[in-house]
Amino acid sequence: MLSSCIFTDHQVQSKLKQKRKLGKFINELIYHYTQKSNQVSYTFVDDAFLFEMNMKHLQHDTYTDIITFNLSQQKHQEILADIYISADRVADNAKSLGVKYADELLRVIIHGALHLSGFNDNTKSKKQQMRDLEQTWMLAYSS
């Protein structure tokens, strides 16, 4: 499996630790579900940057914590993706949920990987399944 996962801060400080370990874990998570190698790029941005992307590419007039762009061709043997995460939104969500910033950041990173693995959260039941999977994978990463 030739995969890579990179993390880049763009005009923000994500405070993400153990990037190499996490990148390997994300590659393994995606491979677990898809059996495909993957090239994933996570870019951490601010609210304004992600809001503009949300308007431009998805026509959503809202703030969001993550946008996942799966750039793969359908019959391609590899998953290619760009994922953008608002560090501002993650911090606000962590505060309102009463969780540590690092834990919420990990959850959102895993959330993006699950989208690339074929999971959606566009219905109530699928949203619950996504939350359950996020929790499972967060525990797996921590152990």
Secondary structure, 3 states (H helix, E strand, C coil): CCCEEEEEECCCCCCCCCHHHHHHHHHHHHHHHHCCEEEEEEEEECHHHHHHHHHHHHCCCCCCCEEEEECCCCCCCEEEEEEEEEHHHHHHHHHHHCCCHHHHHHHHHHHHHHHHCCCCCCCHHHHHHHHHHHHHHHHHHHC
